[in-house]
Amino acid sequence: MPTLFNSKVFPLNTTISNKNHLEIGGCSLIDLAEQFGTPLYVFDETTLRNQAEGFLSSFKNLYPNTRVVYACKAFINIPLARYFADLGLGFDVVSGGELAILKAANVDLSTVDFHGNNKTPQEIWTALQWGVGHFVIDSSHELNLLNEYAGQQGIKQNVLVRVSPSIDPHTHRLTTTGVLDSKFGFPIETGQAHDAIRQVLQCESLSLQGLHFHLGSPIFELEPYTEAIELVLGFASEMQNEGMTLNRFSPGGGFAIAYTEDDEPPTKDAYAKAITEALIEGCKQNGLNQPELTIEPGRSMSGPAGVAIYTVGAIKEIPDVRTYVSVDGGMGDNIRPALYGSRYIAVLANQPTAEATETVTIAGKYCESGDVLVTDAKLPKVQPNDIIAIPASGAYAPSMASTYNMNGKPPIVMVGNGNTRLIRRRESFEDMMSQDIIDPIAKDPL
């Protein structure tokens, strides 16, 4: 019988088989590597469901009027959109492309919130045509376009205004979004948020439903949420005196996950308790009716469910310096370590219980010195053709993947109860060349 693999960063259904191979959802990672090739992303269906249902129950038990929307930027495709919609989630999107995926998946687009600091005119026009539930207004430019286009289409469009509370969530500077010096949102402290609310209230084709803010991601502390909620509800009270009704309130997402065994993110219940208590108390103190609460988990939904697996190739030992273990993927399928300095752990899927006897750096195959997935990984003796598994890879790694060096993006397979379902095939050479336009007459560049 398989035994449980005890790790906080691997999916719930991770076990060790009788062959001493790592299994997820009853499927051997070694068998998956042979069947689908590597690099390969494996999503555990049980973990996805547990994360989604956990957020729904944690928040709704404390604040029944809660809406949970999945932040598509973490990763979305048609099968995943259908899956989350069936679980009762809404969605937030930040581009016309993400919205098009939801439409192709037959998602009810009235459950969608459209975010983004620079929505294009075409994106705004199309989203209005398709019946997006709410726009989250992020600039005066967007506000004017949205009002104009909604009027042309005869629509009274529901909107939220994104405000910036100038609260530091103490996360990476490149993923901090709620401070004053940010491209996102109307700052409260400068008076620009006040002006935006007044302007929206004057727009004939816009219906102001409430406020949104987002502090950044991942946030390992609860205090930034409570501080920001207190501040934003105070602002809402001021604007209520000028005609705004707070029907809907969103503190965004940013909920952290464990990437290493040392990480200790708050639980879903802890996030829910801090946010809902701050909202209830803030409404009481400011004379506001309790609005619908919207939360936006993305990373915390798909991240823990995904595991990336690679095959070891070249090994370079530099005496007294470092040993590089190169794999067949890298920054093309997971740019987070190169971009943010993100930390992961690695496990040998073909000998997960063997004693770690060496420290190695897991490098990718891309033509960049910064193409490193894990620095100073503790592993058993590694050999070519070993299979390396890197957990907590289900968010942002697949969605930020590129075809750098003309390497295709990896396939993604969903696993559960010993069954597999391919939800994205491997990108082929032909796929990558399919957009090239070949003129049979021209031989030289213009």
C-alpha positions in Angstrom: 0.0 0.0 0.0 1.2 3.5 -0.8 2.3 5.6 2.3 1.6 9.3 2.8 4.4 11.6 1.8 4.6 14.1 4.7 5.1 17.5 3.2 3.2 20.8 3.6 4.1 21.9 0.1 3.0 18.9 -2.0 -0.6 18.3 -2.9 -2.9 16.5 -0.5 -2.9 13.2 -2.3 0.9 12.8 -2.4 2.1 9.3 -1.5 5.1 7.0 -1.9 4.4 3.8 -3.9 5.7 0.3 -3.2 8.4 1.1 -5.8 9.5 4.1 -3.8 8.2 6.5 -6.4 6.3 9.7 -5.7 2.6 9.5 -6.5 0.0 12.3 -6.7 -3.7 11.5 -7.0 -2.8 7.8 -7.3 -0.6 8.4 -10.3 3.2 7.7 -10.3 5.2 10.8 -11.4 7.6 8.4 -13.1 4.8 6.9 -15.1 3.5 10.3 -16.0 6.9 11.4 -17.1 7.1 8.4 -19.4 3.6 8.9 -20.8 3.6 12.7 -21.3 7.3 13.6 -21.3 9.0 16.3 -19.4 8.8 19.1 -18.4 5.3 18.4 -17.3 2.9 20.1 -14.9 0.7 17.9 -12.8 -2.5 19.2 -11.1 -4.1 17.3 -8.3 -7.9 17.5 -8.6 -8.5 16.9 -4.9 -6.3 19.8 -3.8 -8.0 22.1 -6.3 -11.4 21.2 -4.9 -10.2 21.4 -1.3 -8.8 24.9 -1.8 -11.9 26.2 -3.5 -14.3 24.7 -1.1 -12.1 25.8 1.8 -12.3 29.4 0.9 -16.0 29.2 0.3 -16.7 27.7 3.7 -14.2 29.7 5.7 -15.6 33.0 4.6 -19.2 32.1 4.2 -19.4 30.6 7.7 -18.4 34.0 9.2 -19.9 36.3 6.6 -22.6 34.5 4.5 -22.8 37.4 2.0 -19.4 36.5 0.5 -18.5 35.9 -3.1 -15.4 34.0 -4.0 -13.9 34.7 -7.4 -10.8 33.0 -8.9 -8.0 35.3 -10.1 -7.4 34.0 -13.6 -3.9 35.6 -13.9 -2.6 32.8 -11.6 -3.4 30.4 -14.4 -6.5 29.7 -16.5 -7.5 27.6 -19.4 -10.9 26.3 -20.7 -10.9 23.0 -18.6 -9.9 24.8 -15.4 -12.5 27.5 -16.0 -15.3 24.9 -16.4 -14.0 23.1 -13.2 -14.1 26.2 -11.0 -17.4 27.4 -12.4 -18.9 24.1 -11.5 -17.7 24.6 -7.9 -19.6 27.8 -7.7 -16.8 30.3 -8.1 -16.8 33.6 -10.0 -13.8 34.9 -11.8 -11.7 38.0 -12.1 -9.8 38.8 -15.3 -7.2 41.3 -16.3 -7.3 41.0 -20.1 -9.5 40.3 -23.1 -7.7 37.0 -23.5 -8.6 35.7 -20.1 -12.2 36.9 -20.7 -12.2 35.0 -24.1 -11.2 31.8 -22.3 -14.1 32.1 -19.9 -16.5 32.8 -22.8 -15.2 29.7 -24.6 -15.8 27.7 -21.5 -19.4 28.9 -21.3 -18.9 30.6 -18.0 -21.7 33.0 -17.0 -19.9 36.3 -17.7 -22.1 38.1 -15.2 -20.0 36.4 -12.5 -16.8 38.1 -13.9 -15.0 41.2 -12.6 -12.8 42.9 -15.1 -9.6 44.3 -13.6 -6.6 46.0 -15.1 -4.8 49.4 -15.0 -4.9 50.0 -18.8 -7.8 48.1 -20.4 -7.7 48.8 -24.1 -10.7 50.3 -26.0 -11.3 47.0 -27.8 -11.3 45.1 -24.4 -13.7 47.5 -22.9 -16.1 47.5 -25.9 -16.0 43.7 -26.2 -16.5 43.1 -22.4 -19.5 45.3 -22.5 -20.9 43.4 -25.4 -20.4 40.1 -23.7 -22.1 41.2 -20.5 -19.3 41.3 -17.9 -20.7 41.6 -14.5 -18.5 44.4 -13.1 -15.7 46.6 -14.3 -13.1 47.5 -11.6 -12.2 51.1 -12.7 -8.5 51.8 -12.4 -8.0 55.2 -14.1 -9.8 58.3 -15.3 -9.0 57.3 -18.9 -10.9 54.0 -18.4 -13.7 55.7 -16.6 -14.4 58.1 -19.5 -14.1 55.4 -22.2 -16.3 53.0 -20.2 -19.0 55.6 -19.7 -18.9 56.5 -23.4 -19.0 53.0 -24.7 -21.7 51.8 -22.3 -23.8 54.7 -23.4 -23.3 53.8 -27.0 -24.4 50.3 -26.3 -27.4 51.3 -24.2 -25.9 49.7 -21.0 -25.9 50.8 -17.4 -22.7 49.1 -16.4 -22.0 48.0 -12.8 -18.6 49.2 -11.6 -16.3 49.2 -8.6 -13.6 51.8 -8.1 -10.1 50.5 -7.3 -8.5 52.6 -4.5 -5.0 52.6 -3.1 -4.9 52.7 0.7 -1.1 53.2 0.9 -0.6 50.1 3.1 2.6 48.1 2.7 1.9 44.4 2.8 5.6 43.5 3.3 5.9 41.4 0.3 8.2 41.6 -2.8 8.5 45.1 -4.2 7.5 43.9 -7.7 4.3 42.3 -6.3 3.2 45.1 -4.0 0.2 47.0 -5.4 -1.5 48.9 -2.6 1.2 51.5 -1.8 1.1 55.1 -2.9 3.8 54.7 -5.5 2.0 52.1 -7.7 0.5 52.0 -11.1 -2.7 50.5 -9.7 -5.7 52.3 -8.2 -6.7 55.8 -7.2 -4.8 57.0 -4.1 -6.9 57.9 -1.2 -4.3 60.1 0.5 -3.9 62.4 -2.5 -7.6 63.0 -2.9 -7.7 61.3 -6.3 -9.9 58.5 -5.1 -12.4 61.1 -3.9 -12.4 62.8 -7.3 -12.9 59.4 -9.0 -16.0 58.6 -6.9 -17.5 61.9 -7.6 -16.9 61.5 -11.3 -18.4 58.1 -11.5 -21.5 59.3 -9.6 -22.0 61.8 -12.4 -21.8 59.2 -15.2 -25.2 58.4 -16.7 -24.1 55.0 -18.0 -22.2 53.7 -14.9 -23.7 52.3 -11.7 -21.2 52.5 -8.8 -21.6 49.4 -6.7 -18.6 49.8 -4.3 -14.9 49.7 -3.7 -12.0 47.4 -4.4 -8.4 47.4 -3.3 -5.5 44.9 -3.6 -2.4 45.1 -1.4 -0.1 42.7 -3.3 0.9 39.0 -3.2 1.8 36.8 -1.4 0.9 38.3 2.0 1.9 36.3 5.0 0.6 38.8 7.5 -3.0 39.6 8.6 -2.5 43.1 9.9 -2.2 44.8 6.4 -5.7 43.5 5.6 -7.2 44.9 8.8 -5.4 48.2 8.5 -6.4 48.7 4.9 -10.0 47.7 5.5 -10.3 50.2 8.4 -8.9 52.9 6.2 -10.9 52.2 3.1 -14.2 51.9 5.1 -13.4 55.3 6.6 -13.1 56.6 3.1 -16.4 54.9 2.1 -18.1 56.7 5.0 -16.8 60.1 3.7 -18.1 59.3 0.2 -21.4 58.0 1.5 -22.1 61.6 2.5 -21.6 62.5 -1.2 -24.0 59.9 -2.5 -22.1 56.7 -2.7 -23.7 53.5 -1.5 -21.3 50.7 -0.5 -23.1 47.6 -1.9 -20.0 45.6 -2.6 -16.6 45.6 -1.0 -13.4 43.7 -2.1 -10.1 43.6 -0.3 -8.7 41.6 -3.2 -6.6 38.5 -2.7 -2.9 38.0 -2.1 -3.4 35.0 0.2 0.0 33.2 0.7 0.9 29.6 0.2 3.9 27.5 1.4 6.6 27.2 -1.2 9.2 25.7 1.3 8.8 23.7 4.4 9.8 26.8 6.4 6.9 28.9 5.1 4.0 29.4 7.5 1.2 31.2 5.7 -2.0 32.0 7.7 -4.8 29.4 7.3 -8.0 30.2 5.3 -9.9 30.4 8.6 -7.3 33.0 9.9 -7.6 35.1 6.7 -11.4 34.9 6.9 -11.6 35.8 10.6 -9.3 38.9 10.2 -11.0 40.2 7.1 -14.6 39.6 8.1 -14.2 40.9 11.6 -12.5 44.1 10.3 -15.3 44.5 7.8 -18.1 44.1 10.3 -16.5 46.3 12.9 -15.5 48.9 10.2 -19.1 49.1 8.9 -20.4 49.5 12.5 -17.9 52.3 13.3 -18.6 54.2 10.1 -22.3 53.8 9.9 -22.3 51.6 6.8 -24.6 48.8 5.9 -22.7 45.5 5.5 -21.9 45.0 1.8 -21.4 41.9 -0.2 -17.8 40.8 0.3 -15.7 39.6 -2.6 -12.4 37.9 -2.2 -10.0 37.0 -5.0 -7.9 33.9 -4.3 -5.7 32.9 -7.3 -2.3 31.6 -6.2 -3.8 30.1 -3.1 -6.2 28.1 -5.2 -4.1 26.7 -8.0 -0.6 27.0 -6.5 -0.7 24.1 -4.0 -2.3 21.8 -6.5 0.5 22.0 -9.1 3.8 20.1 -9.3 6.4 20.6 -12.0 8.4 17.5 -13.0 11.7 17.5 -15.0 14.3 15.1 -16.2 17.9 15.5 -15.1 20.5 15.9 -17.9 23.9 17.4 -17.6 25.6 17.6 -14.2 28.5 20.1 -13.7 30.6 19.9 -10.5 32.8 22.8 -9.7 35.0 21.7 -6.8 34.6 23.8 -3.6 32.1 26.0 -5.5 28.9 24.5 -6.7 27.3 21.5 -8.4 24.8 22.4 -11.2 22.1 19.8 -12.0 20.5 20.8 -15.3 17.0 19.8 -16.2 15.0 20.0 -19.4 12.9 23.0 -18.3 13.7 26.2 -16.5 12.8 29.9 -16.8 10.7 29.3 -19.9 8.1 27.4 -17.8 8.8 29.0 -14.5 10.3 32.5 -14.5 9.5 33.3 -10.9 12.9 32.4 -9.4 14.7 34.5 -12.1 12.2 37.4 -11.8 11.4 37.5 -8.1 14.1 35.4 -6.5 11.3 33.0 -5.5 12.3 29.9 -3.5 11.2 26.4 -4.1 12.1 22.9 -2.8 12.9 19.9 -5.0 12.5 16.2 -4.5 13.8 13.2 -6.5 10.5 11.6 -7.6 12.2 8.3 -8.3 13.8 8.1 -4.8 11.8 10.4 -2.5 12.8 8.8 0.8 16.5 8.5 0.1 18.8 10.5 2.4 19.8 14.0 1.2 23.6 13.7 0.9 24.5 16.7 -1.3 23.7 20.3 -2.0 23.1 21.2 -5.6 21.7 24.0 -7.7 19.0 23.0 -10.1 19.5 24.9 -13.4 17.4 25.1 -16.5 18.3 24.6 -20.1 17.8 28.2 -21.2 20.7 30.3 -22.5 20.8 32.6 -19.4 23.0 32.4 -16.4 20.1 33.4 -14.3 18.1 30.4 -15.4 18.1 28.7 -12.0 15.0 27.0 -10.5 16.3 26.0 -7.0 19.5 27.2 -5.4 21.1 24.9 -2.8 18.6 22.1 -3.0 19.3 19.2 -0.5 19.0 16.0 -2.5 20.4 12.4 -2.6 23.1 11.7 -5.1 21.6 12.8 -8.5 22.2 11.0 -11.7 21.2 11.8 -15.3 17.6 10.7 -16.1 16.5 11.1 -12.5 13.1 12.8 -12.2 12.9 16.0 -10.1 9.6 17.3 -8.7 9.1 20.9 -7.7 5.9 21.5 -5.8 3.7 24.6 -5.3 4.1 25.3 -9.0 0.4 25.5 -10.1 0.2 29.3 -10.0 1.9 31.9 -12.2 4.5 29.4 -13.5 2.2 28.1 -16.2 0.6 31.4 -17.0 3.9 33.3 -17.2 5.5 30.6 -19.4 7.2 31.7 -22.6 8.7 30.1 -25.8 12.1 31.6 -25.1 14.8 29.9 -27.1 11.9 28.4 -29.0 11.1 25.8 -26.4 7.4 25.0 -26.3 5.3 25.4 -23.2 4.9 22.1 -21.2 1.7 20.0 -21.1 -0.6 20.0 -18.0 -2.3 16.8 -16.8 -5.0 16.6 -14.1 -4.8 13.6 -11.8 -7.2 12.1 -9.3 -8.2 8.6 -8.1 -5.6 7.0 -10.3 -6.9 8.6 -13.4 -5.3 11.2 -15.7 -6.8 13.9 -18.0 -4.6 16.0 -20.2 -5.9 19.6 -20.0 -3.1 21.2 -22.1 -1.0 19.5 -24.7 2.7 20.2 -25.2 3.4 23.2 -27.5 5.0 21.9 -30.7 7.5 23.5 -33.0 4.6 23.9 -35.5 2.6 25.7 -32.9 5.4 28.2 -32.3 5.8 28.8 -36.1 2.1 28.9 -36.9 1.9 32.7 -36.7 4.9 33.3 -39.0 3.8 34.8 -42.4 5.9 33.5 -45.3 5.9 35.6 -48.4 7.0 33.4 -51.3 8.1 36.4 -53.3 10.1 38.5 -50.8 13.5 37.2 -50.1 15.0 39.9 -48.1 13.7 42.1 -45.2 12.2 45.4 -46.1 
